[in-house]
Amino acid sequence: MRHTTEAERERLHETFATACRIESPSGHERAVADWVSGELRGMGLEVDEDDAGPMVGSEAGNLLARIPGRGPDCILLCAHMDTVPLTAPIEPVRTDGGWTNAGEGILGADNKTAVAVMIELARRLTGGARAGDARAAGATAPPVSVELLFTVCEEISLLGARAFDVSRLDSRYGYVFDHASPIGEIVLAAPTLHRMVAEFRGRAAHAGVRPEDGRSAIAAAARAIAAMRLGRIDPETTANVGTIEGGTAINVVPARCRVEAEVRSVDQARVETLATEMIDHMQEAADAAECDLDVTVERMIQGYRTRPKAIQVTVAEQALRACGYEPRHINTGGASDANAFEAAGLPCTNLADGTQHNHEPTERISVDALEGLFEVAIALVEESGRALSGARA
């Protein structure tokens, strides 16, 4: 069932392409933040930028705008403005029923898809009002107020959302559109993530003259990594060694090696157990190589589980069905801003956005998925109005 006109859908594609062209790797969101603010202010909305930028190492802060509704209730919609680092300029092209990058790099559909959808949703809900007008003449207020939040540095452990003051929100619950899978999937559980940084310290020596006097920190790190269980450990748990760095020259036994690793799981106890196991392997390898070891462990992201009957989940199911999608509950190994909001006490659900191959040069989103997510966003507002008014009755 279509909720949108052909003109709205074409405008959505134009907005999406424009958003993707504005390069915004994490920490460099100033240009896209200014563009988002300009679009929303052109509709008569006030946009507030918080002071998260300096706190998280970004040129910009999180942006918050509100669209007044007819009733007392309010919901949150959230998108992140940053992308992973770029390996090529972005020039969106529409071909074979979808959008891709003409160059050999990411498209930025993660998360410019959601950015574009939220901007065009705002345009629809305000009637495209101009600056100074609360709402265009003849436009009807939505059944609930809608808070639009655009975050920075999501791709760096959700730093922007974690720095955002959730007490500023009036919303009963929220949604992020940030799972790269077919529309219809509803994330009920997302992982806790622990980051480990290990510093192996050995002893330098000439590799050709006195190697026996040296203690190789790289060899110790390699032995530790070889002993670890990495990759997918079980359906809910993964582990990865992401970086290894050390040494000074090929003719010097390396006295130092730094290793960064992570473990994540929907099961909190499993995270703790596997992190301890990995640290034990590091210590055993350091001892065997007669090296010293310092390890720091930091919980970067708090996981969550949502009840299948939680109101925001049932509303999402109703909205998806209204748009012709069959809802499916999933668990994920990927975190999103929903993790940060859940940890701060705001019920928030991550919905699939239809993107494909996010973080890869082959990243793509189909025309149908982009337009479909727009339809779902509209339906979420309408279904929230019905559900929340019914809950008060």
C-alpha positions as CSV (number, residue, x, y, z in Angstrom):
1,M,0.0,0.0,0.0
2,R,1.5,3.3,-1.1
3,H,1.5,6.2,1.4
4,T,3.5,8.5,-0.9
5,T,3.2,10.3,-4.2
6,E,5.5,10.0,-7.1
7,A,6.8,13.5,-6.5
8,E,7.7,12.6,-2.9
9,R,9.5,9.5,-4.0
10,E,11.6,11.4,-6.6
11,R,12.4,14.0,-4.0
12,L,13.5,11.2,-1.6
13,H,16.0,10.0,-4.2
14,E,17.3,13.5,-4.8
15,T,17.8,14.0,-1.1
16,F,19.5,10.6,-0.7
17,A,21.9,11.3,-3.5
18,T,22.7,14.7,-2.1
19,A,23.3,13.3,1.4
20,C,25.7,10.6,0.0
21,R,27.7,13.2,-1.9
22,I,28.5,15.0,1.3
23,E,31.5,13.2,2.6
24,S,31.2,12.6,6.4
25,P,33.6,10.1,7.8
26,S,33.5,9.9,11.6
27,G,34.8,13.1,13.1
28,H,34.2,15.1,10.0
29,E,30.4,15.6,10.0
30,R,30.4,19.4,9.9
31,A,29.3,19.7,6.2
32,V,26.5,17.2,6.4
33,A,25.4,18.6,9.8
34,D,25.1,22.0,8.2
35,W,23.2,20.6,5.3
36,V,20.7,18.7,7.5
37,S,20.2,21.7,9.7
38,G,19.5,23.9,6.6
39,E,17.0,21.4,5.2
40,L,15.1,21.2,8.5
41,R,15.2,24.9,9.2
42,G,13.8,25.5,5.7
43,M,10.7,23.6,6.8
44,G,10.3,25.9,9.8
45,L,11.8,23.6,12.3
46,E,14.1,24.6,15.1
47,V,17.4,22.6,15.1
48,D,19.5,22.4,18.2
49,E,23.1,21.2,18.1
50,D,24.5,19.8,21.4
51,D,28.1,20.1,22.6
52,A,29.0,16.5,21.9
53,G,31.5,17.4,19.1
54,P,34.5,18.3,21.3
55,M,33.7,15.5,23.7
56,V,33.9,12.8,20.9
57,G,36.4,14.3,18.6
58,S,34.0,15.5,15.9
59,E,33.7,18.8,14.1
60,A,29.9,18.8,14.8
61,G,27.5,17.8,17.6
62,N,24.3,15.8,17.6
63,L,21.3,17.5,16.0
64,L,17.8,17.5,17.5
65,A,14.6,18.8,15.9
66,R,10.9,18.4,17.0
67,I,7.8,18.2,14.9
68,P,4.7,19.0,17.0
69,G,1.8,16.5,16.9
70,R,-1.9,16.6,17.6
71,G,-1.6,14.5,20.8
72,P,0.5,14.5,24.0
73,D,2.7,11.6,23.0
74,C,6.1,11.7,21.2
75,I,8.4,9.2,19.5
76,L,12.0,9.4,18.5
77,L,13.5,8.6,15.1
78,C,17.3,8.5,14.8
79,A,20.0,8.3,12.1
80,H,23.7,8.8,12.3
81,M,25.4,11.3,10.0
82,D,28.9,9.7,9.8
83,T,30.2,6.9,7.6
84,V,33.2,4.6,7.8
85,P,36.5,6.0,6.3
86,L,36.4,6.7,2.6
87,T,38.7,5.0,0.1
88,A,37.3,6.8,-2.9
89,P,35.1,9.9,-3.7
90,I,31.4,9.2,-3.6
91,E,29.3,9.8,-6.7
92,P,26.0,8.1,-6.3
93,V,24.6,6.5,-9.5
94,R,21.1,5.0,-10.0
95,T,21.4,1.9,-12.1
96,D,19.9,-1.6,-12.3
97,G,17.1,-0.7,-9.9
98,G,19.3,0.7,-7.2
99,W,22.0,3.1,-6.0
100,T,25.7,2.4,-5.9
101,N,28.9,4.4,-5.9
102,A,30.4,5.1,-9.4
103,G,33.8,4.8,-7.7
104,E,35.5,2.0,-5.9
105,G,34.3,2.9,-2.5
106,I,31.4,3.0,-0.1
107,L,28.2,4.6,-1.1
108,G,27.3,5.9,2.4
109,A,23.8,4.3,2.4
110,D,24.8,3.4,6.0
111,N,23.3,5.7,7.3
112,K,22.4,8.3,4.6
113,T,19.4,6.1,3.8
114,A,17.9,6.9,7.2
115,V,19.1,10.6,7.0
116,A,17.2,11.1,3.7
117,V,14.1,9.2,4.9
118,M,13.9,11.4,8.1
119,I,14.4,14.6,6.2
120,E,11.6,13.7,3.7
121,L,9.4,12.5,6.5
122,A,9.8,15.9,8.1
123,R,9.0,17.6,4.8
124,R,5.8,15.5,4.6
125,L,4.8,16.1,8.2
126,T,5.4,19.9,8.0
127,G,3.9,20.2,4.5
128,G,7.2,21.6,3.3
129,A,6.8,24.7,5.4
130,R,9.2,27.5,4.8
131,A,11.4,29.1,7.5
132,G,9.3,31.0,10.0
133,D,6.2,28.8,9.5
134,A,5.3,26.1,12.0
135,R,3.5,24.1,9.3
136,A,2.5,24.8,5.7
137,A,-1.1,25.9,5.2
138,G,-3.4,22.9,4.9
139,A,-0.9,20.5,6.4
140,T,-2.2,18.3,9.2
141,A,-0.1,17.7,12.3
142,P,1.0,14.1,12.9
143,P,-0.9,12.1,15.5
144,V,2.2,12.1,17.7
145,S,5.0,14.5,18.1
146,V,8.2,13.3,16.4
147,E,11.7,14.0,17.6
148,L,14.4,13.7,14.9
149,L,17.9,13.0,16.2
150,F,21.0,13.0,13.9
151,T,24.1,11.7,15.7
152,V,27.8,11.9,15.1
153,C,30.6,9.2,15.4
154,E,28.2,6.3,15.5
155,E,30.8,4.2,13.6
156,I,33.3,4.8,16.5
157,S,31.6,2.8,19.2
158,L,28.4,5.0,19.2
159,L,30.3,8.0,20.7
160,G,27.8,10.6,19.6
161,A,24.7,8.8,20.9
162,R,26.5,7.9,24.2
163,A,27.3,11.5,24.7
164,F,23.8,12.7,24.0
165,D,21.7,13.7,27.0
166,V,18.6,11.5,26.7
167,S,16.8,13.5,29.4
168,R,16.3,16.2,26.7
169,L,13.8,13.9,24.9
170,D,10.1,13.7,25.4
171,S,9.7,10.4,23.5
172,R,8.1,7.3,24.9
173,Y,10.3,5.2,22.7
174,G,12.5,5.4,19.6
175,Y,13.6,3.8,16.4
176,V,16.9,3.8,14.6
177,F,17.1,2.6,10.9
178,D,20.5,1.0,11.0
179,H,20.6,-2.7,10.2
180,A,21.9,-3.7,6.8
181,S,19.3,-6.4,6.0
182,P,16.0,-6.7,4.2
183,I,13.2,-4.4,5.5
184,G,10.9,-6.3,7.8
185,E,13.6,-7.4,10.3
186,I,13.3,-6.1,13.8
187,V,16.3,-6.3,16.1
188,L,15.3,-7.7,19.5
189,A,18.8,-8.2,20.9
190,A,22.2,-6.6,20.2
191,P,25.6,-7.3,21.7
192,T,27.8,-6.1,24.5
193,L,31.2,-5.3,23.2
194,H,34.5,-5.3,25.1
195,R,37.7,-3.8,23.6
196,M,41.1,-5.2,24.7
197,V,44.4,-3.5,24.2
198,A,47.5,-5.5,25.0
199,E,51.1,-4.2,25.2
200,F,53.8,-6.9,24.9
201,R,57.2,-5.6,26.1
202,G,60.2,-7.7,25.3
203,R,63.9,-6.8,24.9
204,A,65.6,-5.4,21.8
205,A,68.7,-7.0,20.3
206,H,70.5,-7.2,17.0
207,A,68.6,-9.8,15.0
208,G,71.7,-11.1,13.1
209,V,74.4,-10.8,15.8
210,R,72.8,-11.4,19.2
211,P,69.2,-12.7,18.6
212,E,69.5,-14.9,21.7
213,D,69.8,-11.8,23.8
214,G,66.4,-10.5,22.6
215,R,62.9,-11.2,23.7
216,S,60.5,-10.8,20.7
217,A,57.3,-9.0,21.7
218,I,55.9,-9.8,18.2
219,A,56.6,-13.5,18.6
220,A,54.8,-13.4,22.0
221,A,51.8,-11.6,20.5
222,A,51.7,-14.1,17.5
223,R,51.7,-17.1,19.9
224,A,48.8,-15.5,21.9
225,I,46.7,-14.9,18.8
226,A,47.4,-18.3,17.4
227,A,45.9,-19.8,20.6
228,M,42.8,-17.7,20.6
229,R,39.3,-18.7,19.4
230,L,38.5,-16.1,16.8
231,G,35.6,-15.5,14.4
232,R,32.1,-16.8,15.1
233,I,32.3,-18.6,18.4
234,D,28.5,-19.4,18.6
235,P,25.4,-17.9,17.1
236,E,25.5,-15.0,19.5
237,T,29.3,-14.5,20.1
238,T,32.2,-13.3,18.0
239,A,35.9,-12.4,18.7
240,N,38.4,-10.6,16.5
241,V,41.9,-9.3,16.6
242,G,41.7,-6.1,14.6
243,T,45.2,-4.6,14.7
244,I,48.8,-5.7,15.5
245,E,51.6,-3.2,15.5
246,G,55.2,-3.3,16.7
247,G,58.9,-3.5,15.9
248,T,61.3,-0.9,14.5
249,A,63.4,-2.6,11.8
250,I,63.9,-6.0,10.3
251,N,67.3,-6.3,11.9
252,V,66.1,-5.6,15.5
253,V,64.4,-8.1,17.7
254,P,61.2,-6.2,18.5
255,A,60.9,-5.0,22.0
256,R,57.3,-3.9,21.7
257,C,54.0,-5.1,20.1
258,R,50.5,-3.6,20.5
259,V,47.4,-5.7,19.8
260,E,43.8,-4.5,19.7
261,A,41.0,-7.0,19.9
262,E,37.3,-7.2,20.6
263,V,34.8,-9.7,21.8
264,R,31.0,-9.2,21.5
265,S,28.0,-11.2,22.4
266,V,24.3,-10.8,23.2
267,D,25.0,-13.0,26.2
268,Q,26.8,-10.7,28.8
269,A,28.3,-13.6,30.7
270,R,29.7,-15.0,27.5
271,V,31.5,-11.8,26.8
272,E,33.2,-11.8,30.2
273,T,34.2,-15.5,29.8
274,L,35.7,-15.2,26.4
275,A,37.5,-11.9,27.2
276,T,39.1,-13.6,30.2
277,E,40.1,-16.6,28.0
278,M,41.8,-14.3,25.5
279,I,43.7,-12.5,28.2
280,D,44.8,-15.8,29.7
281,H,46.3,-16.7,26.3
282,M,48.1,-13.4,26.1
283,Q,49.6,-13.9,29.6
284,E,50.7,-17.5,28.8
285,A,52.4,-16.4,25.6
286,A,54.1,-13.4,27.3
287,D,55.4,-15.7,30.1
288,A,56.7,-18.3,27.5
289,A,58.6,-15.6,25.6
290,E,59.9,-13.9,28.9
291,C,58.0,-10.7,28.0
292,D,56.0,-8.3,30.1
293,L,52.4,-7.7,29.4
294,D,49.9,-4.9,30.1
295,V,46.2,-5.4,29.1
296,T,43.4,-2.9,29.4
297,V,39.8,-4.0,28.9
298,E,37.0,-1.5,28.3
299,R,33.3,-2.2,27.8
300,M,32.6,0.0,24.8
301,I,29.0,-0.9,24.2
302,Q,26.3,-2.3,26.5
303,G,24.0,-5.0,24.9
304,Y,20.3,-5.3,25.4
305,R,17.3,-7.6,24.9
306,T,13.8,-6.4,24.1
307,R,10.6,-8.2,24.9
308,P,8.8,-9.3,21.8
309,K,5.6,-7.7,23.1
310,A,7.2,-4.3,24.0
311,I,5.1,-1.5,22.6
312,Q,7.7,-0.2,20.1
313,V,8.1,-3.7,18.7
314,T,4.3,-4.3,18.2
315,V,4.0,-0.8,16.7
316,A,6.8,-1.7,14.3
317,E,5.1,-4.9,13.4
318,Q,1.9,-3.1,12.6
319,A,3.7,-0.5,10.5
320,L,5.6,-3.1,8.5
321,R,2.5,-5.0,7.8
322,A,0.7,-1.9,6.7
323,C,3.4,-1.4,4.1
324,G,3.3,-5.0,2.9
325,Y,6.3,-6.4,4.8
326,E,6.2,-9.5,7.0
327,P,7.9,-8.7,10.4
328,R,10.7,-10.9,11.5
329,H,12.5,-10.8,14.9
330,I,16.2,-11.2,14.8
331,N,19.3,-11.0,17.1
332,T,22.4,-9.2,15.7
333,G,26.1,-9.1,16.3
334,G,26.2,-5.4,15.2
335,A,25.6,-2.5,17.6
336,S,23.7,0.7,16.8
337,D,22.7,3.9,18.5
338,A,19.8,1.9,19.9
339,N,22.3,0.3,22.3
340,A,23.2,3.7,23.7
341,F,19.6,4.8,24.2
342,E,18.6,1.5,25.8
343,A,21.6,1.8,28.2
344,A,20.4,5.3,29.0
345,G,16.9,4.0,29.8
346,L,15.0,4.9,26.6
347,P,13.3,2.0,24.9
348,C,14.7,2.0,21.3
349,T,14.5,-0.6,18.5
350,N,16.7,-1.0,15.5
351,L,14.9,-1.7,12.2
352,A,16.4,-3.1,9.0
353,D,17.0,-0.4,6.4
354,G,17.4,-2.5,3.3
355,T,21.0,-1.6,2.6
356,Q,23.3,-4.2,1.2
357,H,27.1,-4.7,1.8
358,N,27.5,-1.8,4.1
359,H,31.1,-0.8,4.8
360,E,32.1,-2.4,1.5
361,P,32.9,-0.9,-2.0
362,T,29.9,-2.8,-3.3
363,E,27.5,-1.1,-0.9
364,R,24.1,-0.7,-2.5
365,I,20.5,0.1,-1.8
366,S,17.6,-0.7,-4.1
367,V,15.1,1.8,-5.2
368,D,12.4,-0.3,-3.7
369,A,14.1,-0.5,-0.4
370,L,14.7,3.2,-0.1
371,E,11.1,4.0,-1.0
372,G,9.9,1.2,1.2
373,L,11.7,2.5,4.3
374,F,10.1,5.9,3.7
375,E,6.7,4.2,3.7
376,V,7.6,2.4,6.9
377,A,8.7,5.7,8.6
378,I,5.3,7.3,7.8
379,A,3.5,4.2,9.0
380,L,5.5,4.2,12.3
381,V,4.1,7.7,13.1
382,E,0.6,6.7,12.2
383,E,0.7,3.4,14.1
384,S,2.3,5.1,17.1
385,G,-0.6,7.5,17.3
386,R,-3.1,4.7,17.4
387,A,-1.1,2.6,19.9
388,L,-0.3,5.3,22.3
389,S,-3.8,6.9,22.3
390,G,-5.2,3.4,22.9
391,A,-2.8,2.8,25.8
392,R,-4.1,5.9,27.5
393,A,-7.7,5.0,27.0
